[in-house]
């Protein structure tokens, strides 16, 4: 059960990383387009910042902390001790 949870958490985090990277590259392209007076979705990106991208970044940070905590707990309590 614990391994399944970690597996799914890592899968969600990997997908979330790619989504956050996609949103960052979209921002870069949209800002470059805006500087050349080409509409590449900067206004849409701004509208999606609060409801979509901010929670995605928060989930990424929270998931990374949760993954670290699960690993530490496993290391402290469930790994075999070599005395």
PDB file with SEQRES, HELIX, SHEET and CRYST1 records, atoms N, CA, C and O in Angstrom:
SEQRES   1 A   83  UNK UNK UNK UNK UNK UNK UNK UNK UNK UNK UNK UNK UNK          
SEQRES   2 A   83  UNK UNK UNK UNK UNK UNK UNK UNK UNK UNK UNK UNK UNK          
SEQRES   3 A   83  UNK UNK UNK UNK UNK UNK UNK UNK UNK UNK UNK UNK UNK          
SEQRES   4 A   83  UNK UNK UNK UNK UNK UNK UNK UNK UNK UNK UNK UNK UNK          
SEQRES   5 A   83  UNK UNK UNK UNK UNK UNK UNK UNK UNK UNK UNK UNK UNK          
SEQRES   6 A   83  UNK UNK UNK UNK UNK UNK UNK UNK UNK UNK UNK UNK UNK          
SEQRES   7 A   83  UNK UNK UNK UNK UNK                                          
HELIX    1 AA1 UNK A    2  UNK A   35  1                                  34    
HELIX    2 AA2 UNK A   42  UNK A   48  1                                   7    
HELIX    3 AA3 UNK A   49  UNK A   53  3                                   5    
HELIX    4 AA4 UNK A   54  UNK A   73  1                                  20    
HELIX    5 AA5 UNK A   74  UNK A   78  3                                   5    
CRYST1    1.000    1.000    1.000  90.00  90.00  90.00 P 1           1          
ATOM      1  N   UNK A   1       0.827  -1.198   0.000  1.00  0.00           N  
ATOM      2  CA  UNK A   1       0.000   0.000   0.000  1.00  0.00           C  
ATOM      3  C   UNK A   1       0.867   1.257   0.000  1.00  0.00           C  
ATOM      4  O   UNK A   1       0.609   2.203  -0.744  1.00  0.00           O  
ATOM      5  N   UNK A   2       1.898   1.253   0.844  1.00  0.00           N  
ATOM      6  CA  UNK A   2       2.791   2.407   0.949  1.00  0.00           C  
ATOM      7  C   UNK A   2       3.537   2.627  -0.374  1.00  0.00           C  
ATOM      8  O   UNK A   2       3.702   3.764  -0.817  1.00  0.00           O  
ATOM      9  N   UNK A   3       3.980   1.546  -0.991  1.00  0.00           N  
ATOM     10  CA  UNK A   3       4.700   1.667  -2.251  1.00  0.00           C  
ATOM     11  C   UNK A   3       3.790   2.196  -3.358  1.00  0.00           C  
ATOM     12  O   UNK A   3       4.223   2.978  -4.204  1.00  0.00           O  
ATOM     13  N   UNK A   4       2.517   1.761  -3.346  1.00  0.00           N  
ATOM     14  CA  UNK A   4       1.551   2.254  -4.334  1.00  0.00           C  
ATOM     15  C   UNK A   4       1.339   3.757  -4.171  1.00  0.00           C  
ATOM     16  O   UNK A   4       1.283   4.491  -5.158  1.00  0.00           O  
ATOM     17  N   UNK A   5       1.223   4.209  -2.927  1.00  0.00           N  
ATOM     18  CA  UNK A   5       1.030   5.634  -2.662  1.00  0.00           C  
ATOM     19  C   UNK A   5       2.211   6.444  -3.182  1.00  0.00           C  
ATOM     20  O   UNK A   5       2.025   7.476  -3.827  1.00  0.00           O  
ATOM     21  N   UNK A   6       3.405   5.983  -2.906  1.00  0.00           N  
ATOM     22  CA  UNK A   6       4.604   6.688  -3.358  1.00  0.00           C  
ATOM     23  C   UNK A   6       4.685   6.678  -4.882  1.00  0.00           C  
ATOM     24  O   UNK A   6       5.062   7.677  -5.494  1.00  0.00           O  
ATOM     25  N   UNK A   7       4.333   5.551  -5.488  1.00  0.00           N  
ATOM     26  CA  UNK A   7       4.357   5.440  -6.949  1.00  0.00           C  
ATOM     27  C   UNK A   7       3.395   6.442  -7.585  1.00  0.00           C  
ATOM     28  O   UNK A   7       3.761   7.137  -8.533  1.00  0.00           O  
ATOM     29  N   UNK A   8       2.167   6.520  -7.066  1.00  0.00           N  
ATOM     30  CA  UNK A   8       1.181   7.452  -7.620  1.00  0.00           C  
ATOM     31  C   UNK A   8       1.561   8.900  -7.336  1.00  0.00           C  
ATOM     32  O   UNK A   8       1.359   9.770  -8.183  1.00  0.00           O  
ATOM     33  N   UNK A   9       2.102   9.161  -6.166  1.00  0.00           N  
ATOM     34  CA  UNK A   9       2.538  10.518  -5.839  1.00  0.00           C  
ATOM     35  C   UNK A   9       3.626  10.971  -6.804  1.00  0.00           C  
ATOM     36  O   UNK A   9       3.587  12.096  -7.302  1.00  0.00           O  
ATOM     37  N   UNK A  10       4.586  10.110  -7.066  1.00  0.00           N  
ATOM     38  CA  UNK A  10       5.663  10.455  -7.994  1.00  0.00           C  
ATOM     39  C   UNK A  10       5.139  10.655  -9.412  1.00  0.00           C  
ATOM     40  O   UNK A  10       5.605  11.543 -10.127  1.00  0.00           O  
ATOM     41  N   UNK A  11       4.173   9.835  -9.823  1.00  0.00           N  
ATOM     42  CA  UNK A  11       3.583   9.982 -11.150  1.00  0.00           C  
ATOM     43  C   UNK A  11       2.875  11.331 -11.289  1.00  0.00           C  
ATOM     44  O   UNK A  11       3.024  12.014 -12.302  1.00  0.00           O  
ATOM     45  N   UNK A  12       2.111  11.708 -10.274  1.00  0.00           N  
ATOM     46  CA  UNK A  12       1.414  12.998 -10.298  1.00  0.00           C  
ATOM     47  C   UNK A  12       2.422  14.145 -10.290  1.00  0.00           C  
ATOM     48  O   UNK A  12       2.237  15.142 -10.988  1.00  0.00           O  
ATOM     49  N   UNK A  13       3.476  14.007  -9.510  1.00  0.00           N  
ATOM     50  CA  UNK A  13       4.485  15.071  -9.454  1.00  0.00           C  
ATOM     51  C   UNK A  13       5.212  15.237 -10.786  1.00  0.00           C  
ATOM     52  O   UNK A  13       5.498  16.361 -11.198  1.00  0.00           O  
ATOM     53  N   UNK A  14       5.511  14.137 -11.457  1.00  0.00           N  
ATOM     54  CA  UNK A  14       6.177  14.226 -12.763  1.00  0.00           C  
ATOM     55  C   UNK A  14       5.268  14.923 -13.773  1.00  0.00           C  
ATOM     56  O   UNK A  14       5.715  15.795 -14.518  1.00  0.00           O  
ATOM     57  N   UNK A  15       3.991  14.536 -13.797  1.00  0.00           N  
ATOM     58  CA  UNK A  15       3.041  15.193 -14.701  1.00  0.00           C  
ATOM     59  C   UNK A  15       2.922  16.678 -14.365  1.00  0.00           C  
ATOM     60  O   UNK A  15       2.846  17.519 -15.262  1.00  0.00           O  
ATOM     61  N   UNK A  16       2.907  16.991 -13.091  1.00  0.00           N  
ATOM     62  CA  UNK A  16       2.790  18.384 -12.654  1.00  0.00           C  
ATOM     63  C   UNK A  16       4.031  19.192 -13.043  1.00  0.00           C  
ATOM     64  O   UNK A  16       3.915  20.357 -13.423  1.00  0.00           O  
ATOM     65  N   UNK A  17       5.205  18.588 -12.953  1.00  0.00           N  
ATOM     66  CA  UNK A  17       6.437  19.275 -13.357  1.00  0.00           C  
ATOM     67  C   UNK A  17       6.354  19.662 -14.831  1.00  0.00           C  
ATOM     68  O   UNK A  17       6.686  20.787 -15.204  1.00  0.00           O  
ATOM     69  N   UNK A  18       5.909  18.722 -15.666  1.00  0.00           N  
ATOM     70  CA  UNK A  18       5.813  19.033 -17.089  1.00  0.00           C  
ATOM     71  C   UNK A  18       4.766  20.107 -17.357  1.00  0.00           C  
ATOM     72  O   UNK A  18       4.953  20.942 -18.242  1.00  0.00           O  
ATOM     73  N   UNK A  19       3.670  20.099 -16.608  1.00  0.00           N  
ATOM     74  CA  UNK A  19       2.658  21.141 -16.764  1.00  0.00           C  
ATOM     75  C   UNK A  19       3.211  22.507 -16.370  1.00  0.00           C  
ATOM     76  O   UNK A  19       2.973  23.494 -17.065  1.00  0.00           O  
ATOM     77  N   UNK A  20       3.941  22.572 -15.272  1.00  0.00           N  
ATOM     78  CA  UNK A  20       4.526  23.842 -14.820  1.00  0.00           C  
ATOM     79  C   UNK A  20       5.577  24.323 -15.824  1.00  0.00           C  
ATOM     80  O   UNK A  20       5.647  25.516 -16.122  1.00  0.00           O  
ATOM     81  N   UNK A  21       6.390  23.405 -16.344  1.00  0.00           N  
ATOM     82  CA  UNK A  21       7.371  23.797 -17.359  1.00  0.00           C  
ATOM     83  C   UNK A  21       6.685  24.308 -18.624  1.00  0.00           C  
ATOM     84  O   UNK A  21       7.114  25.301 -19.212  1.00  0.00           O  
ATOM     85  N   UNK A  22       5.617  23.624 -19.038  1.00  0.00           N  
ATOM     86  CA  UNK A  22       4.849  24.074 -20.199  1.00  0.00           C  
ATOM     87  C   UNK A  22       4.315  25.490 -19.980  1.00  0.00           C  
ATOM     88  O   UNK A  22       4.393  26.335 -20.871  1.00  0.00           O  
ATOM     89  N   UNK A  23       3.777  25.735 -18.797  1.00  0.00           N  
ATOM     90  CA  UNK A  23       3.220  27.065 -18.524  1.00  0.00           C  
ATOM     91  C   UNK A  23       4.317  28.129 -18.509  1.00  0.00           C  
ATOM     92  O   UNK A  23       4.085  29.261 -18.933  1.00  0.00           O  
ATOM     93  N   UNK A  24       5.502  27.776 -18.028  1.00  0.00           N  
ATOM     94  CA  UNK A  24       6.612  28.730 -18.031  1.00  0.00           C  
ATOM     95  C   UNK A  24       7.050  29.055 -19.460  1.00  0.00           C  
ATOM     96  O   UNK A  24       7.251  30.219 -19.806  1.00  0.00           O  
ATOM     97  N   UNK A  25       7.195  28.009 -20.290  1.00  0.00           N  
ATOM     98  CA  UNK A  25       7.610  28.252 -21.673  1.00  0.00           C  
ATOM     99  C   UNK A  25       6.542  29.022 -22.447  1.00  0.00           C  
ATOM    100  O   UNK A  25       6.860  29.839 -23.311  1.00  0.00           O  
ATOM    101  N   UNK A  26       5.278  28.755 -22.131  1.00  0.00           N  
ATOM    102  CA  UNK A  26       4.198  29.525 -22.746  1.00  0.00           C  
ATOM    103  C   UNK A  26       4.340  31.003 -22.370  1.00  0.00           C  
ATOM    104  O   UNK A  26       4.183  31.877 -23.222  1.00  0.00           O  
ATOM    105  N   UNK A  27       4.634  31.282 -21.106  1.00  0.00           N  
ATOM    106  CA  UNK A  27       4.823  32.667 -20.671  1.00  0.00           C  
ATOM    107  C   UNK A  27       5.969  33.326 -21.430  1.00  0.00           C  
ATOM    108  O   UNK A  27       5.840  34.462 -21.887  1.00  0.00           O  
ATOM    109  N   UNK A  28       7.082  32.625 -21.565  1.00  0.00           N  
ATOM    110  CA  UNK A  28       8.241  33.188 -22.264  1.00  0.00           C  
ATOM    111  C   UNK A  28       7.884  33.509 -23.714  1.00  0.00           C  
ATOM    112  O   UNK A  28       8.188  34.596 -24.204  1.00  0.00           O  
ATOM    113  N   UNK A  29       7.241  32.564 -24.398  1.00  0.00           N  
ATOM    114  CA  UNK A  29       6.866  32.779 -25.796  1.00  0.00           C  
ATOM    115  C   UNK A  29       5.852  33.915 -25.909  1.00  0.00           C  
ATOM    116  O   UNK A  29       5.946  34.742 -26.817  1.00  0.00           O  
ATOM    117  N   UNK A  30       4.886  33.961 -24.996  1.00  0.00           N  
ATOM    118  CA  UNK A  30       3.868  35.009 -25.042  1.00  0.00           C  
ATOM    119  C   UNK A  30       4.469  36.389 -24.785  1.00  0.00           C  
ATOM    120  O   UNK A  30       4.061  37.366 -25.414  1.00  0.00           O  
ATOM    121  N   UNK A  31       5.425  36.480 -23.877  1.00  0.00           N  
ATOM    122  CA  UNK A  31       6.078  37.772 -23.612  1.00  0.00           C  
ATOM    123  C   UNK A  31       6.908  38.202 -24.822  1.00  0.00           C  
ATOM    124  O   UNK A  31       6.911  39.375 -25.195  1.00  0.00           O  
ATOM    125  N   UNK A  32       7.609  37.249 -25.431  1.00  0.00           N  
ATOM    126  CA  UNK A  32       8.358  37.587 -26.647  1.00  0.00           C  
ATOM    127  C   UNK A  32       7.414  38.043 -27.756  1.00  0.00           C  
ATOM    128  O   UNK A  32       7.695  39.016 -28.455  1.00  0.00           O  
ATOM    129  N   UNK A  33       6.301  37.342 -27.914  1.00  0.00           N  
ATOM    130  CA  UNK A  33       5.316  37.749 -28.910  1.00  0.00           C  
ATOM    131  C   UNK A  33       4.744  39.122 -28.616  1.00  0.00           C  
ATOM    132  O   UNK A  33       4.526  39.923 -29.525  1.00  0.00           O  
ATOM    133  N   UNK A  34       4.503  39.386 -27.352  1.00  0.00           N  
ATOM    134  CA  UNK A  34       3.966  40.701 -26.955  1.00  0.00           C  
ATOM    135  C   UNK A  34       4.964  41.815 -27.283  1.00  0.00           C  
ATOM    136  O   UNK A  34       4.566  42.909 -27.681  1.00  0.00           O  
ATOM    137  N   UNK A  35       6.243  41.538 -27.117  1.00  0.00           N  
ATOM    138  CA  UNK A  35       7.249  42.561 -27.423  1.00  0.00           C  
ATOM    139  C   UNK A  35       7.325  42.849 -28.923  1.00  0.00           C  
ATOM    140  O   UNK A  35       7.740  43.936 -29.324  1.00  0.00           O  
ATOM    141  N   UNK A  36       6.921  41.871 -29.761  1.00  0.00           N  
ATOM    142  CA  UNK A  36       6.883  42.074 -31.212  1.00  0.00           C  
ATOM    143  C   UNK A  36       5.474  42.399 -31.714  1.00  0.00           C  
ATOM    144  O   UNK A  36       5.216  42.379 -32.917  1.00  0.00           O  
ATOM    145  N   UNK A  37       4.571  42.698 -30.783  1.00  0.00           N  
ATOM    146  CA  UNK A  37       3.180  43.052 -31.106  1.00  0.00           C  
ATOM    147  C   UNK A  37       2.433  41.903 -31.795  1.00  0.00           C  
ATOM    148  O   UNK A  37       1.609  42.130 -32.681  1.00  0.00           O  
ATOM    149  N   UNK A  38       2.741  40.646 -31.368  1.00  0.00           N  
ATOM    150  CA  UNK A  38       2.047  39.465 -31.871  1.00  0.00           C  
ATOM    151  C   UNK A  38       1.310  38.843 -30.695  1.00  0.00           C  
ATOM    152  O   UNK A  38       1.897  38.601 -29.641  1.00  0.00           O  
ATOM    153  N   UNK A  39       0.017  38.585 -30.882  1.00  0.00           N  
ATOM    154  CA  UNK A  39      -0.782  38.014 -29.797  1.00  0.00           C  
ATOM    155  C   UNK A  39      -0.538  36.505 -29.718  1.00  0.00           C  
ATOM    156  O   UNK A  39      -0.997  35.753 -30.578  1.00  0.00           O  
ATOM    157  N   UNK A  40       0.177  36.068 -28.693  1.00  0.00           N  
ATOM    158  CA  UNK A  40       0.440  34.642 -28.485  1.00  0.00           C  
ATOM    159  C   UNK A  40      -0.154  34.146 -27.169  1.00  0.00           C  
ATOM    160  O   UNK A  40       0.303  33.143 -26.620  1.00  0.00           O  
ATOM    161  N   UNK A  41      -1.153  34.832 -26.672  1.00  0.00           N  
ATOM    162  CA  UNK A  41      -1.881  34.349 -25.513  1.00  0.00           C  
ATOM    163  C   UNK A  41      -1.425  34.874 -24.173  1.00  0.00           C  
ATOM    164  O   UNK A  41      -1.661  34.229 -23.152  1.00  0.00           O  
ATOM    165  N   UNK A  42      -0.787  36.011 -24.143  1.00  0.00           N  
ATOM    166  CA  UNK A  42      -0.333  36.563 -22.862  1.00  0.00           C  
ATOM    167  C   UNK A  42      -1.516  36.948 -21.981  1.00  0.00           C  
ATOM    168  O   UNK A  42      -1.488  36.728 -20.771  1.00  0.00           O  
ATOM    169  N   UNK A  43      -2.550  37.521 -22.582  1.00  0.00           N  
ATOM    170  CA  UNK A  43      -3.740  37.886 -21.799  1.00  0.00           C  
ATOM    171  C   UNK A  43      -4.409  36.653 -21.216  1.00  0.00           C  
ATOM    172  O   UNK A  43      -4.850  36.670 -20.067  1.00  0.00           O  
ATOM    173  N   UNK A  44      -4.489  35.581 -21.998  1.00  0.00           N  
ATOM    174  CA  UNK A  44      -5.063  34.327 -21.497  1.00  0.00           C  
ATOM    175  C   UNK A  44      -4.199  33.749 -20.385  1.00  0.00           C  
ATOM    176  O   UNK A  44      -4.714  33.231 -19.395  1.00  0.00           O  
ATOM    177  N   UNK A  45      -2.885  33.841 -20.553  1.00  0.00           N  
ATOM    178  CA  UNK A  45      -1.981  33.330 -19.525  1.00  0.00           C  
ATOM    179  C   UNK A  45      -2.208  34.069 -18.212  1.00  0.00           C  
ATOM    180  O   UNK A  45      -2.258  33.455 -17.146  1.00  0.00           O  
ATOM    181  N   UNK A  46      -2.347  35.400 -18.293  1.00  0.00           N  
ATOM    182  CA  UNK A  46      -2.615  36.192 -17.091  1.00  0.00           C  
ATOM    183  C   UNK A  46      -3.931  35.792 -16.438  1.00  0.00           C  
ATOM    184  O   UNK A  46      -4.023  35.739 -15.212  1.00  0.00           O  
ATOM    185  N   UNK A  47      -4.949  35.511 -17.245  1.00  0.00           N  
ATOM    186  CA  UNK A  47      -6.240  35.095 -16.688  1.00  0.00           C  
ATOM    187  C   UNK A  47      -6.153  33.732 -16.015  1.00  0.00           C  
ATOM    188  O   UNK A  47      -6.872  33.470 -15.050  1.00  0.00           O  
ATOM    189  N   UNK A  48      -5.280  32.862 -16.515  1.00  0.00           N  
ATOM    190  CA  UNK A  48      -5.146  31.516 -15.951  1.00  0.00           C  
ATOM    191  C   UNK A  48      -4.143  31.446 -14.803  1.00  0.00           C  
ATOM    192  O   UNK A  48      -4.022  30.399 -14.166  1.00  0.00           O  
ATOM    193  N   UNK A  49      -3.430  32.518 -14.525  1.00  0.00           N  
ATOM    194  CA  UNK A  49      -2.402  32.492 -13.480  1.00  0.00           C  
ATOM    195  C   UNK A  49      -2.979  32.101 -12.125  1.00  0.00           C  
ATOM    196  O   UNK A  49      -2.508  31.140 -11.517  1.00  0.00           O  
ATOM    197  N   UNK A  50      -3.979  32.816 -11.642  1.00  0.00           N  
ATOM    198  CA  UNK A  50      -4.551  32.537 -10.312  1.00  0.00           C  
ATOM    199  C   UNK A  50      -5.264  31.188 -10.235  1.00  0.00           C  
ATOM    200  O   UNK A  50      -4.974  30.409  -9.327  1.00  0.00           O  
ATOM    201  N   UNK A  51      -6.184  30.884 -11.148  1.00  0.00           N  
ATOM    202  CA  UNK A  51      -6.952  29.651 -10.951  1.00  0.00           C  
ATOM    203  C   UNK A  51      -6.229  28.373 -11.363  1.00  0.00           C  
ATOM    204  O   UNK A  51      -6.613  27.294 -10.913  1.00  0.00           O  
ATOM    205  N   UNK A  52      -5.190  28.457 -12.208  1.00  0.00           N  
ATOM    206  CA  UNK A  52      -4.582  27.227 -12.730  1.00  0.00           C  
ATOM    207  C   UNK A  52      -3.115  27.090 -12.343  1.00  0.00           C  
ATOM    208  O   UNK A  52      -2.724  26.093 -11.737  1.00  0.00           O  
ATOM    209  N   UNK A  53      -2.301  28.084 -12.687  1.00  0.00           N  
ATOM    210  CA  UNK A  53      -0.859  27.927 -12.534  1.00  0.00           C  
ATOM    211  C   UNK A  53      -0.390  28.047 -11.088  1.00  0.00           C  
ATOM    212  O   UNK A  53       0.511  27.318 -10.674  1.00  0.00           O  
ATOM    213  N   UNK A  54      -0.978  28.944 -10.319  1.00  0.00           N  
ATOM    214  CA  UNK A  54      -0.587  29.081  -8.917  1.00  0.00           C  
ATOM    215  C   UNK A  54      -0.862  27.805  -8.123  1.00  0.00           C  
ATOM    216  O   UNK A  54       0.017  27.366  -7.382  1.00  0.00           O  
ATOM    217  N   UNK A  55      -2.045  27.187  -8.241  1.00  0.00           N  
ATOM    218  CA  UNK A  55      -2.253  25.915  -7.537  1.00  0.00           C  
ATOM    219  C   UNK A  55      -1.327  24.800  -8.030  1.00  0.00           C  
ATOM    220  O   UNK A  55      -0.909  23.953  -7.242  1.00  0.00           O  
ATOM    221  N   UNK A  56      -1.007  24.796  -9.319  1.00  0.00           N  
ATOM    222  CA  UNK A  56      -0.108  23.761  -9.841  1.00  0.00           C  
ATOM    223  C   UNK A  56       1.276  23.881  -9.211  1.00  0.00           C  
ATOM    224  O   UNK A  56       1.900  22.873  -8.883  1.00  0.00           O  
ATOM    225  N   UNK A  57       1.753  25.103  -9.044  1.00  0.00           N  
ATOM    226  CA  UNK A  57       3.055  25.312  -8.402  1.00  0.00           C  
ATOM    227  C   UNK A  57       2.974  24.925  -6.928  1.00  0.00           C  
ATOM    228  O   UNK A  57       3.911  24.329  -6.394  1.00  0.00           O  
ATOM    229  N   UNK A  58       1.874  25.253  -6.271  1.00  0.00           N  
ATOM    230  CA  UNK A  58       1.687  24.870  -4.867  1.00  0.00           C  
ATOM    231  C   UNK A  58       1.628  23.365  -4.687  1.00  0.00           C  
ATOM    232  O   UNK A  58       2.213  22.828  -3.746  1.00  0.00           O  
ATOM    233  N   UNK A  59       0.927  22.679  -5.582  1.00  0.00           N  
ATOM    234  CA  UNK A  59       0.858  21.213  -5.522  1.00  0.00           C  
ATOM    235  C   UNK A  59       2.241  20.623  -5.732  1.00  0.00           C  
ATOM    236  O   UNK A  59       2.609  19.652  -5.071  1.00  0.00           O  
ATOM    237  N   UNK A  60       3.004  21.198  -6.643  1.00  0.00           N  
ATOM    238  CA  UNK A  60       4.359  20.713  -6.893  1.00  0.00           C  
ATOM    239  C   UNK A  60       5.234  20.851  -5.651  1.00  0.00           C  
ATOM    240  O   UNK A  60       5.947  19.915  -5.288  1.00  0.00           O  
ATOM    241  N   UNK A  61       5.186  22.001  -5.005  1.00  0.00           N  
ATOM    242  CA  UNK A  61       5.991  22.201  -3.792  1.00  0.00           C  
ATOM    243  C   UNK A  61       5.504  21.310  -2.654  1.00  0.00           C  
ATOM    244  O   UNK A  61       6.312  20.691  -1.960  1.00  0.00           O  
ATOM    245  N   UNK A  62       4.191  21.242  -2.460  1.00  0.00           N  
ATOM    246  CA  UNK A  62       3.647  20.393  -1.401  1.00  0.00           C  
ATOM    247  C   UNK A  62       3.943  18.924  -1.634  1.00  0.00           C  
ATOM    248  O   UNK A  62       4.268  18.198  -0.695  1.00  0.00           O  
ATOM    249  N   UNK A  63       3.833  18.484  -2.876  1.00  0.00           N  
ATOM    250  CA  UNK A  63       4.129  17.090  -3.196  1.00  0.00           C  
ATOM    251  C   UNK A  63       5.594  16.750  -2.999  1.00  0.00           C  
ATOM    252  O   UNK A  63       5.924  15.652  -2.551  1.00  0.00           O  
ATOM    253  N   UNK A  64       6.470  17.681  -3.329  1.00  0.00           N  
ATOM    254  CA  UNK A  64       7.899  17.448  -3.113  1.00  0.00           C  
ATOM    255  C   UNK A  64       8.207  17.330  -1.623  1.00  0.00           C  
ATOM    256  O   UNK A  64       8.990  16.471  -1.218  1.00  0.00           O  
ATOM    257  N   UNK A  65       7.603  18.179  -0.816  1.00  0.00           N  
ATOM    258  CA  UNK A  65       7.806  18.103   0.638  1.00  0.00           C  
ATOM    259  C   UNK A  65       7.223  16.809   1.187  1.00  0.00           C  
ATOM    260  O   UNK A  65       7.842  16.160   2.030  1.00  0.00           O  
ATOM    261  N   UNK A  66       6.027  16.424   0.714  1.00  0.00           N  
ATOM    262  CA  UNK A  66       5.406  15.176   1.161  1.00  0.00           C  
ATOM    263  C   UNK A  66       6.241  13.968   0.766  1.00  0.00           C  
ATOM    264  O   UNK A  66       6.406  13.041   1.559  1.00  0.00           O  
ATOM    265  N   UNK A  67       6.764  13.970  -0.441  1.00  0.00           N  
ATOM    266  CA  UNK A  67       7.615  12.870  -0.893  1.00  0.00           C  
ATOM    267  C   UNK A  67       8.877  12.772  -0.036  1.00  0.00           C  
ATOM    268  O   UNK A  67       9.302  11.675   0.328  1.00  0.00           O  
ATOM    269  N   UNK A  68       9.474  13.920   0.284  1.00  0.00           N  
ATOM    270  CA  UNK A  68      10.651  13.926   1.149  1.00  0.00           C  
ATOM    271  C   UNK A  68      10.298  13.386   2.531  1.00  0.00           C  
ATOM    272  O   UNK A  68      11.046  12.585   3.090  1.00  0.00           O  
ATOM    273  N   UNK A  69       9.167  13.817   3.085  1.00  0.00           N  
ATOM    274  CA  UNK A  69       8.765  13.385   4.431  1.00  0.00           C  
ATOM    275  C   UNK A  69       8.501  11.886   4.467  1.00  0.00           C  
ATOM    276  O   UNK A  69       8.895  11.212   5.419  1.00  0.00           O  
ATOM    277  N   UNK A  70       7.843  11.360   3.450  1.00  0.00           N  
ATOM    278  CA  UNK A  70       7.588   9.914   3.398  1.00  0.00           C  
ATOM    279  C   UNK A  70       8.902   9.157   3.325  1.00  0.00           C  
ATOM    280  O   UNK A  70       9.063   8.132   3.987  1.00  0.00           O  
ATOM    281  N   UNK A  71       9.847   9.649   2.528  1.00  0.00           N  
ATOM    282  CA  UNK A  71      11.157   9.005   2.440  1.00  0.00           C  
ATOM    283  C   UNK A  71      11.900   9.034   3.763  1.00  0.00           C  
ATOM    284  O   UNK A  71      12.519   8.042   4.147  1.00  0.00           O  
ATOM    285  N   UNK A  72      11.849  10.163   4.469  1.00  0.00           N  
ATOM    286  CA  UNK A  72      12.517  10.261   5.772  1.00  0.00           C  
ATOM    287  C   UNK A  72      11.885   9.325   6.792  1.00  0.00           C  
ATOM    288  O   UNK A  72      12.593   8.661   7.550  1.00  0.00           O  
ATOM    289  N   UNK A  73      10.549   9.269   6.815  1.00  0.00           N  
ATOM    290  CA  UNK A  73       9.858   8.378   7.751  1.00  0.00           C  
ATOM    291  C   UNK A  73      10.218   6.931   7.456  1.00  0.00           C  
ATOM    292  O   UNK A  73      10.465   6.154   8.378  1.00  0.00           O  
ATOM    293  N   UNK A  74      10.250   6.563   6.187  1.00  0.00           N  
ATOM    294  CA  UNK A  74      10.645   5.202   5.823  1.00  0.00           C  
ATOM    295  C   UNK A  74      12.074   4.918   6.255  1.00  0.00           C  
ATOM    296  O   UNK A  74      12.373   3.833   6.754  1.00  0.00           O  
ATOM    297  N   UNK A  75      12.949   5.887   6.066  1.00  0.00           N  
ATOM    298  CA  UNK A  75      14.347   5.702   6.434  1.00  0.00           C  
ATOM    299  C   UNK A  75      14.508   5.554   7.945  1.00  0.00           C  
ATOM    300  O   UNK A  75      15.295   4.726   8.402  1.00  0.00           O  
ATOM    301  N   UNK A  76      13.779   6.339   8.715  1.00  0.00           N  
ATOM    302  CA  UNK A  76      13.936   6.318  10.167  1.00  0.00           C  
ATOM    303  C   UNK A  76      13.291   5.107  10.827  1.00  0.00           C  
ATOM    304  O   UNK A  76      13.867   4.517  11.740  1.00  0.00           O  
ATOM    305  N   UNK A  77      12.094   4.733  10.367  1.00  0.00           N  
ATOM    306  CA  UNK A  77      11.331   3.725  11.090  1.00  0.00           C  
ATOM    307  C   UNK A  77      11.270   2.365  10.413  1.00  0.00           C  
ATOM    308  O   UNK A  77      11.078   1.358  11.094  1.00  0.00           O  
ATOM    309  N   UNK A  78      11.426   2.304   9.108  1.00  0.00           N  
ATOM    310  CA  UNK A  78      11.176   1.047   8.419  1.00  0.00           C  
ATOM    311  C   UNK A  78      12.394   0.456   7.738  1.00  0.00           C  
ATOM    312  O   UNK A  78      12.319  -0.665   7.234  1.00  0.00           O  
ATOM    313  N   UNK A  79      13.505   1.159   7.703  1.00  0.00           N  
ATOM    314  CA  UNK A  79      14.696   0.585   7.086  1.00  0.00           C  
ATOM    315  C   UNK A  79      15.408  -0.296   8.108  1.00  0.00           C  
ATOM    316  O   UNK A  79      15.406   0.004   9.302  1.00  0.00           O  
ATOM    317  N   UNK A  80      16.017  -1.385   7.634  1.00  0.00           N  
ATOM    318  CA  UNK A  80      16.731  -2.264   8.576  1.00  0.00           C  
ATOM    319  C   UNK A  80      17.949  -1.558   9.156  1.00  0.00           C  
ATOM    320  O   UNK A  80      18.706  -0.896   8.445  1.00  0.00           O  
ATOM    321  N   UNK A  81      18.115  -1.712  10.432  1.00  0.00           N  
ATOM    322  CA  UNK A  81      19.244  -1.096  11.127  1.00  0.00           C  
ATOM    323  C   UNK A  81      20.447  -2.035  11.037  1.00  0.00           C  
ATOM    324  O   UNK A  81      20.328  -3.238  11.271  1.00  0.00           O  
ATOM    325  N   UNK A  82      21.594  -1.477  10.699  1.00  0.00           N  
ATOM    326  CA  UNK A  82      22.814  -2.283  10.623  1.00  0.00           C  
ATOM    327  C   UNK A  82      23.722  -1.905  11.787  1.00  0.00           C  
ATOM    328  O   UNK A  82      24.568  -1.018  11.667  1.00  0.00           O  
ATOM    329  N   UNK A  83      23.538  -2.583  12.909  1.00  0.00           N  
ATOM    330  CA  UNK A  83      24.347  -2.307  14.107  1.00  0.00           C  
ATOM    331  C   UNK A  83      25.456  -3.308  14.236  1.00  0.00           C  
ATOM    332  O   UNK A  83      26.243  -3.241  15.180  1.00  0.00           O  
TER     333      UNK A  83                                                      
END                                                                             
